[in-house]
């Protein structure tokens, strides 16, 4: 039976780095899946420095759920697995814990957004949206870290009523994470932030940074995969980057969402390099 830590009826904010004296060189963090309410399963691993354990075996393993119950002001955490120390890693038991969470309903992927302040800080329009929490209409950001931590990701629940906020330590040599589950009271927050990423992609492209523009358009398309405009603009950035097959796949997805775009693409200069492709001609009706 998995060790279960008592539920903490406070907003979760986990400190990264050494735990119980165990040296940790780097961490990984993933949202395993959401259930049908405001609850997400996470997997958080810490790995030892060279010479202090098996390189690929975690010395910190946390697998469990963060939940904000109906009417609750903050989240609680329940770890199905909480191991610390060299030799504690048991891959079979960890795999079973993840499988049990999926069987319990934590099977929805949610929508991930990367936050890249170093790229957007100079863009007055997108920065006003993307570097602020205002669009989420959250009633509290208690536990939000300040010095030493950068806002790294948002993972939105499928219903859009809550989100997992992920922070990464402000250091270049290794990744360490904190995370925080909060309610979101603006159902349009994800769409508005996706549009801000598209705006950022345009500004970044105009500044001559095509790789950066491609990254920003990819974020928007991933955040709102059913938004035809986001998929279309991402297809354009892929095409301009010389990634023709991926561009055609994104275009096909955009056309399924909005068939009217088929008439626009053949005249869009961003897709000039695709016009001779038979698949492009087929997708756009010749």
Residue, then its C-alpha position, 0 to 999 in steps of 0.5 A: x500500500x502506497x504511503x500517503x501523506x496527510x492532506x495539507x489544507x493550504x495552498x501547495x508550494x513545494x520548495x525545490x532542492x535538497x530534501x531531508x539532507x539528500x543532494x539533488x542536482x536537477x528535477x523534472x515535473x509533469x502534470x499527469x492528468x486532470x479529473x473532471x473537477x479542480x484536481x490534477x495529478x502530478x509527478x515530481x522527481x529529483x535526481x542526484x549529482x554524479x557519483x551520489x546514486x544511479x544517474x537515472x534513478x530519482x532520489x526524490x519521488x512525489x506522485x499524487x494529486x492537488x485538489x481544490x474542493x467545492x467551496x474550498x479557498x485553497x488546495x490540498x495535496x495527497x501523495x500516493x508516493x513520497x520517497x526520499x533517498x538513494x535506493x528508494x526508487x521502485x519503477x514498478x510501484x511508481x508505474x502502478x501509482x500512475x496507472x491507478x491515478x488514470x483509472x481514478x479519472x486523472x486522464x485529461x491532459x489539460x492545456x499547457x502554456x509556456x511563459x517566456x518573460x525574457x522574450x516578451x518583456x520588451x513587447x508592451x502589448x503582449x507583455x501586459x497580458x502575459x506577464x500579469x495574472x490579471x486576466x485570470x481574475x484570481x481572488x488570491x495569489x497567496x504562495x506565489x514565489x518572488x525572488x529566485x523563481x521565474x514563472x515558467x508554465x501554466x497548465x489549464x484544467x480542461x474546464x478552465x476553472x483552475x490551473x497549475x502554475x509552475x515556477x522554475x528556479x532562477x538558475x542556468x545550470x539545472x532545473x528546480x520547480x515549485x508549483x501552485x494550484x489556483x482557481x481561475x475565475x475568467x473562462x476566457x483567460x486561456x484564449x486571451x493569453x493564446x492571442x497574446x502569444x500570437x501577437x508576440x509571434x508577429x512582433x518577434x517575426x517582424x524583429x527578425x527572430x523567426x525561431x522565437x516567432x515559431x516558438x510563440x506561435x507553437x505555444x498559442x496553437x498548443x494552448x487552444x488547439x481548436x482555434x483555427x486562427x492559431x493553427x493557421x498562423x503556426x502553420x505559417x511560421x512552420x512554412x517560413x521555417x522550412x518545415x513543410x510537412x508540419x506546416x501542411x499538417x497544421x494547415x489541414x487542422x486549421x481548415x477542418x476548424x474553419x474551411x473558409x481559410x482554404x480560400x485565404x491560404x493560396x494568396x498568403x505570401x507566407x505559404x509561397x513555398x508550398x504552392x507547388x506541393x500537390x498536397x497544398x493544392x489538394x487541401x486548398x481545392x486547387 
